[in-house]
């Protein structure tokens, strides 16, 4: 009889312990996910920067740098490929901030920076706008990301 009387408190203590441990693990996993994703996003930005440094003709994507320059077919293809690469990175970042996590204040601040970068590319590159308009017509990207890009194109007009 005494052993049965101890069973309920021990079971309750085990339940509380399990719930507490689960909550701690959940918080730890969320923190690790954010940290890993932010590191991956920084690495992607570094790759973009390295490409710009290694291939100076990629700067022709921005209207200010291209003023008066004419693009040959090879340069145009390289710029198109670069824009698609950047779009693929942006889509991954967009999906992370809009689908993978529930945003906190820090996440909202980081997303605003990404949003400004995407908007800057659209505003300052007529070639990027043309490529974006073509890409948003294809189903290469998720519907909500394509809608987001269409919004950026509308802001630039």
C-alpha positions as CSV (number, residue, x, y, z in Angstrom):
1,X,0.0,0.0,0.0
2,X,2.8,2.4,0.9
3,X,4.5,1.7,-2.5
4,X,1.3,2.7,-4.3
5,X,1.2,5.9,-2.3
6,X,4.7,6.8,-3.5
7,X,3.9,5.9,-7.1
8,X,1.7,9.0,-7.7
9,X,4.3,11.6,-6.5
10,X,7.1,9.9,-8.4
11,X,5.0,9.7,-11.5
12,X,4.1,13.4,-11.2
13,X,7.7,14.3,-10.6
14,X,8.8,12.4,-13.7
15,X,6.1,14.1,-15.8
16,X,7.3,17.6,-14.6
17,X,10.9,16.6,-15.3
18,X,10.0,15.4,-18.8
19,X,8.1,18.6,-19.6
20,X,10.8,20.8,-18.3
21,X,13.5,18.9,-20.2
22,X,11.5,19.1,-23.4
23,X,11.0,22.8,-23.0
24,X,14.8,23.3,-22.5
25,X,15.6,21.2,-25.6
26,X,13.0,23.0,-27.7
27,X,14.5,26.4,-26.8
28,X,18.1,25.1,-27.4
29,X,17.1,23.7,-30.8
30,X,15.4,27.0,-31.8
31,X,18.6,28.9,-30.8
32,X,20.8,26.5,-32.7
33,X,18.6,26.7,-35.8
34,X,18.7,30.5,-35.9
35,X,22.5,30.5,-35.3
36,X,23.1,28.0,-38.1
37,X,20.8,29.7,-40.5
38,X,22.4,33.2,-39.8
39,X,25.8,31.7,-40.4
40,X,24.7,30.2,-43.6
41,X,23.2,33.5,-44.7
42,X,26.4,35.3,-43.9
43,X,28.4,32.7,-45.9
44,X,26.1,33.2,-48.8
45,X,26.7,37.0,-48.7
46,X,30.4,36.4,-48.6
47,X,30.2,34.2,-51.7
48,X,28.3,36.9,-53.5
49,X,30.9,39.5,-52.4
50,X,33.7,37.2,-53.6
51,X,32.1,36.7,-56.9
52,X,31.9,40.5,-57.3
53,X,35.5,40.9,-56.4
54,X,36.7,38.1,-58.7
55,X,34.6,39.0,-61.7
56,X,34.5,42.8,-61.9
57,X,32.2,42.6,-65.0
58,X,29.4,41.5,-62.6
59,X,29.3,45.1,-61.4
60,X,27.7,46.0,-64.7
61,X,24.5,44.6,-63.3
62,X,24.0,47.9,-61.5
63,X,22.9,50.8,-63.7
64,X,25.4,53.3,-62.2
65,X,28.3,51.0,-63.3
66,X,26.9,50.2,-66.7
67,X,26.3,53.8,-67.8
68,X,27.3,54.0,-71.4
69,X,28.6,50.4,-71.6
70,X,27.2,47.8,-73.9
71,X,27.0,44.2,-73.0
72,X,28.0,41.4,-75.2
73,X,26.1,38.1,-75.2
74,X,28.5,36.4,-72.8
75,X,28.4,39.3,-70.3
76,X,24.7,39.3,-70.4
77,X,24.5,35.5,-69.8
78,X,26.9,35.8,-66.9
79,X,24.9,38.6,-65.4
80,X,21.7,36.6,-65.8
81,X,23.3,33.6,-64.1
82,X,24.5,35.9,-61.3
83,X,21.0,37.3,-60.7
84,X,19.5,33.8,-60.7
85,X,22.1,32.7,-58.1
86,X,21.3,35.7,-55.9
87,X,17.6,35.0,-56.3
88,X,18.1,31.5,-55.2
89,X,19.9,32.7,-52.1
90,X,17.2,35.3,-51.4
91,X,14.5,32.7,-51.7
92,X,16.2,30.5,-49.1
93,X,16.5,33.5,-46.8
94,X,12.9,34.5,-47.5
95,X,11.7,30.9,-46.7
96,X,13.6,30.8,-43.5
97,X,12.2,34.1,-42.2
98,X,8.7,33.5,-43.4
99,X,8.1,29.8,-43.0
100,X,10.8,28.1,-40.9
101,X,10.7,30.2,-37.8
102,X,8.4,32.4,-35.8
103,X,10.1,35.8,-36.0
104,X,11.3,37.6,-32.9
105,X,12.5,41.2,-32.8
106,X,16.0,40.2,-33.8
107,X,14.7,38.1,-36.8
108,X,12.5,41.0,-37.9
109,X,15.5,43.4,-37.9
110,X,17.6,40.9,-39.9
111,X,14.8,40.3,-42.4
112,X,14.5,44.1,-42.8
113,X,18.2,44.2,-43.8
114,X,17.7,41.4,-46.4
115,X,14.6,43.2,-47.6
116,X,16.6,46.4,-48.2
117,X,19.3,44.4,-50.1
118,X,16.7,42.8,-52.3
119,X,14.9,46.1,-52.8
120,X,18.3,47.8,-53.7
121,X,19.0,45.3,-56.3
122,X,15.6,45.8,-57.9
123,X,15.7,49.6,-57.7
124,X,19.3,50.1,-59.0
125,X,19.4,47.5,-61.8
126,X,17.1,47.6,-64.8
127,X,18.7,44.4,-66.0
128,X,17.8,42.7,-62.7
129,X,14.2,44.0,-63.0
130,X,14.0,42.5,-66.5
131,X,15.4,39.1,-65.2
132,X,13.1,39.2,-62.2
133,X,10.1,39.9,-64.3
134,X,11.0,36.8,-66.4
135,X,11.7,34.6,-63.3
136,X,8.4,35.6,-61.6
137,X,6.5,34.2,-64.6
138,X,8.2,30.8,-64.2
139,X,7.3,28.4,-61.5
140,X,10.9,28.0,-60.4
141,X,10.2,29.7,-57.1
142,X,7.5,29.3,-54.4
143,X,4.3,31.2,-55.1
144,X,4.6,33.5,-52.1
145,X,8.3,34.4,-53.0
146,X,7.2,35.2,-56.6
147,X,4.5,37.4,-55.1
148,X,7.0,39.1,-52.9
149,X,9.3,39.7,-55.9
150,X,6.4,41.1,-57.9
151,X,5.8,43.5,-55.0
152,X,9.4,44.6,-55.2
153,X,9.1,45.2,-59.0
154,X,6.0,47.3,-58.4
155,X,7.8,49.4,-55.8
156,X,10.6,50.0,-58.3
157,X,8.2,51.3,-61.0
